[in-house]
Amino acid sequence: MGYFTNQIGYPKDLLASRSIIKRKNYALIPPEGLVRNVIPGFENCDVTILATPKLGATFVDYLVTLHDGGRNQQGFGGENVETFVYVIDGKITASADSTAYPLTSGGYLFCPAGVTLRLENTNDGQPSQLFLYKRTYQRIKGYEAHVVSDNVKNLEKIHYEGMSDVTLQDLLPKELGFDMNMHILSFKPGASHGYVETHVQEHGAYVLTGAGVYNLDNEWIPVKKGDYIFMGAYVPQAGYAVGKEEFSYIYSKDCNRDVDC
């Protein structure tokens, strides 16, 4: 169980990859080829760093496998850094400073800037898999973000732009104190966006279920469960589901702020 599906040792075939990297534009990063990163504070964990400013993102995304005894008690985040963790699979205790939140699959915790996120695997000796995010918080006078924890099982599924076969779940409040949100977008088999979107917001998306074909800068690219997609500002983007399973992904979006000139 884990993200790192690439084999260890001598190759058994020609070297090839589905990865596509278009810095500051878009990227597709499949699980094959992911490498482990050593990051201070993460103990008995496999961590891979996905989108970063080096790719063109204004945020950092990670995939983390907490093994038996896996944890980060040193703390994640900082004075000006907001953080978010989503449990893809397993069971953990996530803490916002000294307040603990038991989370199972679909559970999540958002920590605003200045609140330290800590993680501990509590999955009875089995690994837990996490999607982890951090970003420098953009403050505006008179508004503040706050700690949020819930499970997607409790959230309303909204018909996306009037389409009954595409649903959206908002994981964070639509309040001006928040400069970003996390969403889960789900497509029934054969469903799609209503049009190719072009906007200033950027996304980091992890595919949770199913398979689809995604338009990234007018290139149609097959994607599936376990893939990670970075979409930069203004890149044309849209997708549709293929196969017999619902196609869904969790993704971040910057919001509620004007643009500097």
C-alpha positions as CSV (number, residue, x, y, z in Angstrom):
1,M,0.0,0.0,0.0
2,G,1.5,3.4,-1.0
3,Y,2.0,5.9,-3.7
4,F,5.4,4.7,-5.0
5,T,4.5,2.1,-7.6
6,N,7.8,2.3,-9.5
7,Q,9.8,-0.9,-9.4
8,I,13.1,-1.1,-7.5
9,G,16.2,-2.5,-9.3
10,Y,17.0,-3.1,-13.0
11,P,14.4,-2.0,-15.6
12,K,12.2,-4.7,-17.2
13,D,11.3,-2.7,-20.2
14,L,12.1,0.5,-22.1
15,L,12.1,3.5,-19.8
16,A,8.9,5.5,-20.3
17,S,6.6,7.9,-18.4
18,R,3.2,9.5,-18.7
19,S,4.5,12.6,-16.9
20,I,4.1,15.9,-18.6
21,I,5.8,19.0,-17.2
22,K,5.0,22.4,-18.6
23,R,6.4,24.8,-16.0
24,K,4.1,27.7,-15.1
25,N,1.4,26.2,-17.4
26,Y,0.4,22.7,-16.4
27,A,1.7,19.3,-15.3
28,L,0.6,15.7,-15.1
29,I,2.4,13.6,-12.4
30,P,1.4,9.9,-12.3
31,P,2.3,7.7,-9.3
32,E,4.9,5.8,-11.4
33,G,8.2,7.6,-11.0
34,L,7.4,9.4,-7.7
35,V,10.5,9.6,-5.4
36,R,10.7,9.9,-1.7
37,N,11.8,13.2,-0.1
38,V,13.4,13.5,3.3
39,I,11.7,16.4,5.2
40,P,12.6,17.3,8.8
41,G,9.8,16.5,11.2
42,F,8.3,13.6,9.2
43,E,9.1,10.3,11.0
44,N,8.5,6.9,9.4
45,C,6.8,8.5,6.4
46,D,7.1,8.4,2.7
47,V,6.7,11.9,1.4
48,T,6.8,13.2,-2.2
49,I,6.6,16.9,-3.1
50,L,4.4,17.7,-6.0
51,A,3.6,21.3,-7.1
52,T,5.9,24.0,-5.8
53,P,7.0,27.5,-6.9
54,K,9.7,25.7,-8.9
55,L,6.9,24.3,-11.1
56,G,5.0,27.7,-11.2
57,A,2.6,27.2,-8.3
58,T,2.0,29.7,-5.4
59,F,1.4,26.7,-3.1
60,V,3.0,23.4,-2.2
61,D,1.3,20.0,-2.5
62,Y,2.5,16.7,-1.0
63,L,1.5,13.0,-1.0
64,V,2.3,11.4,2.4
65,T,2.1,7.8,3.5
66,L,2.3,7.5,7.3
67,H,3.5,4.0,8.1
68,D,3.1,2.3,11.5
69,G,4.4,4.9,14.0
70,G,4.4,7.5,11.3
71,R,4.0,11.1,12.5
72,N,5.0,14.7,12.4
73,Q,5.0,16.1,16.0
74,Q,7.6,18.8,15.2
75,G,4.8,20.7,13.4
76,F,3.9,21.7,9.9
77,G,3.2,25.3,8.8
78,G,4.3,28.6,10.2
79,E,3.5,32.1,11.3
80,N,2.4,33.2,7.8
81,V,1.7,29.7,6.3
82,E,-1.8,28.1,6.2
83,T,-2.0,24.3,5.9
84,F,-4.5,21.6,5.0
85,V,-4.6,17.8,5.3
86,Y,-7.0,15.4,3.7
87,V,-7.1,11.7,4.5
88,I,-7.2,9.7,1.3
89,D,-7.2,6.4,3.2
90,G,-6.6,5.3,6.7
91,K,-7.0,6.8,10.2
92,I,-5.0,9.6,11.8
93,T,-5.0,12.1,14.6
94,A,-4.4,15.6,13.2
95,S,-3.8,18.5,15.7
96,A,-4.3,22.2,15.3
97,D,-1.9,23.5,18.0
98,S,-3.0,21.5,21.1
99,T,-6.5,20.5,19.8
100,A,-6.7,17.0,18.4
101,Y,-9.0,15.9,15.6
102,P,-9.4,12.1,14.9
103,L,-9.8,11.8,11.1
104,T,-10.7,8.8,8.9
105,S,-10.9,8.5,5.1
106,G,-12.5,11.6,3.8
107,G,-11.7,13.6,6.9
108,Y,-9.7,16.8,6.8
109,L,-8.3,19.7,8.8
110,F,-7.5,23.2,7.8
111,C,-5.1,25.3,10.0
112,P,-4.9,29.0,9.4
113,A,-1.5,30.8,9.4
114,G,0.1,30.8,12.8
115,V,-1.6,27.5,13.9
116,T,0.7,24.5,13.9
117,L,-0.5,21.2,12.2
118,R,0.7,17.9,13.7
119,L,0.0,14.4,12.3
120,E,0.0,10.9,13.8
121,N,-1.0,7.6,12.3
122,T,-3.6,5.7,14.4
123,N,-4.5,3.1,11.8
124,D,-3.9,-0.1,13.9
125,G,-0.5,-0.7,12.4
126,Q,-1.6,-0.1,8.8
127,P,-0.4,2.8,6.6
128,S,-2.5,6.0,6.1
129,Q,-2.4,8.1,3.0
130,L,-2.7,11.9,3.0
131,F,-2.9,14.8,0.6
132,L,-1.1,17.7,2.2
133,Y,-1.0,21.4,1.3
134,K,0.6,24.7,2.4
135,R,0.5,28.3,1.1
136,T,1.5,31.7,2.3
137,Y,-1.6,33.4,3.6
138,Q,-2.7,36.7,2.0
139,R,-4.1,38.8,4.8
140,I,-6.7,41.5,4.4
141,K,-7.7,43.9,7.1
142,G,-10.7,43.0,9.2
143,Y,-10.9,39.3,8.2
144,E,-9.3,36.1,9.5
145,A,-9.5,32.4,8.7
146,H,-10.1,29.9,11.4
147,V,-9.6,26.1,12.1
148,V,-12.0,23.9,10.1
149,S,-12.3,20.1,10.4
150,D,-15.0,17.8,8.9
151,N,-15.5,14.8,6.7
152,V,-16.7,15.0,3.1
153,K,-19.4,12.4,3.9
154,N,-21.1,15.2,5.8
155,L,-21.0,17.8,3.1
156,E,-23.7,18.8,0.6
157,K,-23.2,17.8,-3.0
158,I,-24.0,20.8,-5.2
159,H,-25.0,20.5,-8.8
160,Y,-22.1,22.0,-10.6
161,E,-23.3,24.9,-12.8
162,G,-26.8,23.4,-13.1
163,M,-25.6,19.9,-14.2
164,S,-27.1,17.0,-12.2
165,D,-24.3,14.5,-13.2
166,V,-21.5,16.8,-12.0
167,T,-21.3,17.6,-8.3
168,L,-19.2,20.0,-6.2
169,Q,-18.4,19.9,-2.5
170,D,-16.9,22.9,-0.7
171,L,-14.6,21.8,2.1
172,L,-14.0,25.3,3.5
173,P,-16.3,28.2,4.2
174,K,-17.0,30.9,1.6
175,E,-15.8,33.7,3.8
176,L,-13.4,36.6,3.1
177,G,-11.1,35.4,5.8
178,F,-10.1,32.5,3.6
179,D,-7.9,33.2,0.6
180,M,-8.3,29.6,-0.7
181,N,-10.7,26.7,-0.8
182,M,-10.6,23.0,-1.3
183,H,-13.2,21.3,-3.4
184,I,-14.1,17.8,-4.6
185,L,-15.5,17.7,-8.1
186,S,-17.2,14.4,-9.2
187,F,-18.4,13.4,-12.7
188,K,-20.8,10.5,-13.4
189,P,-19.6,8.3,-16.3
190,G,-19.8,10.3,-19.5
191,A,-20.3,13.7,-17.7
192,S,-18.1,16.7,-18.4
193,H,-17.5,20.3,-17.7
194,G,-20.0,22.5,-19.6
195,Y,-17.2,24.4,-21.3
196,V,-13.5,24.8,-21.4
197,E,-12.6,27.1,-18.5
198,T,-10.0,29.9,-18.6
199,H,-9.4,31.8,-15.3
200,V,-6.8,33.5,-13.1
201,Q,-7.1,30.8,-10.4
202,E,-4.6,28.0,-10.3
203,H,-5.3,24.4,-9.1
204,G,-3.5,21.4,-7.7
205,A,-5.7,18.3,-8.2
206,Y,-5.3,14.8,-6.9
207,V,-7.5,12.1,-8.7
208,L,-9.4,10.1,-6.0
209,T,-11.5,7.8,-8.1
210,G,-12.1,6.7,-11.7
211,A,-10.6,7.9,-14.9
212,G,-11.1,10.8,-17.4
213,V,-9.7,12.8,-20.2
214,Y,-8.6,16.3,-19.3
215,N,-8.1,19.3,-21.6
216,L,-4.9,21.1,-20.5
217,D,-4.0,24.0,-22.7
218,N,-6.1,22.4,-25.5
219,E,-4.2,19.1,-25.2
220,W,-6.5,16.2,-24.3
221,I,-4.7,14.0,-21.8
222,P,-5.9,10.7,-20.2
223,V,-5.9,10.8,-16.4
224,K,-6.8,8.3,-13.7
225,K,-6.9,7.5,-10.0
226,G,-3.6,8.4,-8.3
227,D,-2.6,11.0,-10.8
228,Y,-1.8,14.6,-9.8
229,I,-2.5,17.6,-12.0
230,F,-1.2,21.1,-11.7
231,M,-3.1,23.8,-13.6
232,G,-1.6,27.3,-13.7
233,A,-3.3,30.6,-14.1
234,Y,-5.1,31.0,-17.4
235,V,-4.4,27.6,-18.7
236,P,-7.6,26.3,-20.6
237,Q,-9.0,23.4,-18.7
238,A,-11.9,21.0,-18.7
239,G,-12.5,17.3,-18.2
240,Y,-14.9,14.4,-18.7
241,A,-15.3,11.0,-17.1
242,V,-14.6,7.8,-19.0
243,G,-15.3,4.2,-18.0
244,K,-17.9,2.8,-15.6
245,E,-16.8,4.5,-12.3
246,E,-17.3,8.0,-11.0
247,F,-14.4,10.3,-11.8
248,S,-13.5,12.6,-8.9
249,Y,-10.7,14.7,-7.6
250,I,-9.8,17.0,-4.7
251,Y,-8.3,20.3,-5.7
252,S,-7.3,23.7,-4.3
253,K,-8.3,27.1,-5.6
254,D,-7.1,30.6,-4.6
255,C,-10.0,32.9,-4.1
256,N,-11.5,36.0,-2.3
257,R,-8.6,38.3,-3.2
258,D,-7.9,41.0,-5.8
259,V,-4.8,40.9,-8.0
260,D,-1.8,43.1,-7.5
261,C,-0.9,45.3,-10.5
